[in-house]
Amino acid sequence: MSTKTARGLFHDYAQKLPIIDYHCHINPKAIAEDWQFDNMTQVWLDEDHYKWRQMRSNGVEEKYITGEATDYEKFYKWAQTLEKAIGNPLYHWSHMELWRYIGYDGVLNGSTAKKVWKLCEERLAQEDMSVRGIIRASDVKLLCTTDDPVDNLCWHRAIAEDDTIDFKVLPTWRPDRALSIEKQDFADYMVELSAASGIEIENFDDWKEALKKRMDFFAQMGCVISDHGLLYVPWAPAKEAEVERIFRASLQGETISRKEELKFKTKALLWLGRQYQKRGWTMQLHFGVTRNNNTRMYQELGADSGFDGIYNRVPITKLSSYLDALCQKYALPKTILYSLNPGDNAALGALIGCFQETEAAGKIQQGSAWWFNDHKNGMREQMESLASLGLLGNFIGMLTDSRSFLSYTRHEYFRRILCDLIGGWVECGEYPDDREWLGRLVTDICYDNAVKFFGFSNLAQQ
């Protein structure tokens, strides 16, 4: 951190705050069963496509990434790759995790890999380094996983019924497969949804009723947040009868055109948005991702293996039309907008100001810098843009978006960048050096705003 003010704000306020991780991809089974990891490859590399991409960029053979190599061999190849990751957030994250959880304050590289590997093995074997121990050590008060509508949420139930777990784990509604009418497995998924909901799905109305029942169940399990992963938010209005025809055609195995797909998704998202508003749920919209660009590797390894990219022309006007249609019916839920393209920052910052309402301060949010943007420059750019066009003081802050139980250091990473940004403004004379109020701003952005926004009113700062 570059200024005295920044360091004071971080150490006096941000560093002491607990964590709400309102969007992640953590496996709830691991929490329910309180897994213990044998080594750092299991923690770091088994599902982390961020690291896989960099290892491939370093010329590492796939057997050392997702293949049959030993865990130590994979760790060693990652250590060698990390030597070259100057300027990359993975370099910072990896060393922050080694310091905060393992107690190693040195450098990880090819030369130190064997020593660090043994040190990590010894530390991970200790009782307080189980999954629950890591979460407690990170001072996480609540985390929200990402869950499919057909999930029985048995692990969430087990967690909720376990009196020894002193943090909250809530499901998030992620109905991507229920909207993927263009996919070959859509009809098969409708069979799964029918079984989960107890409603035989033969038409679009059945689809709605089945999802209503599943939303009721998710709500009973504490869900208050939905999430959607999209190329972009579509806007192709169509009459109910036409959408019904498209839906039935897909169930019968007919090929759905791109135009028909967008008509169905527009109608479906409008209906879902109204449902979220009625239930008081927050709607997250993640968009701007091009999926599975390397088709050969996708066929070999499947999705989420490190071959996604950034979409270069997210149609903001379509997003605006979608939000406006809900707004006109007084049915716009609290919404968080995430674009993977940093070029959309200004457009989103301007757009959210068009739909703010008194229901909540910052009812429509521009989400934290995400995926390819959750590095120092990306986070600064997102917050500088939001501050320039809106109210940074109402921002709900950071999330991990991670599958790793050691990734809570990303909240510290964000908090350092936030305090550095604010401290710089203060010392340039752009904002008063009122420590009490500055502390309030930092505390709000790092923790309190999220508590209020999502309605986690039963969480108290420790």
Protein Blocks (a to p, Z undefined) as FASTA:
>chain_A
ZZfklmmmmmmmmmmpccddfbccbdfklmmnopadfbfklmmmmmmmklmmmmmmnopa
fklmmmmbdfklmmmmmmmmmmmmghiaklmmmmmmmmmmnopabdcdfklmmmmmmmmm
mmmmpmklgfklmmmmnopabdcddddfklgolmmmmmmmmmkbccdcdddddfklmmmm
mbmklmmmmmmmmmmnopacfbfklmmmmmmmmmmmmmmnopabdcdddfbdcdddddfk
lmmmmmmmmmnopacdfklmmmmmmmmmmmmmmmmmmnopacdddehiaehkllmlmmmn
oghiopaccdfbdcfklmmmmmmmmmmnopaccdddddfblklmmmmmmmmmmmgcfkbg
hkbacdddehjlmcfklmmmmmmmmmmmmcfklpgbjaekiabfklmmmmmmmmmmmmmm
mmmmmmnopaccdfklmmmmmmmmmmmmmmmmnopambccZZ
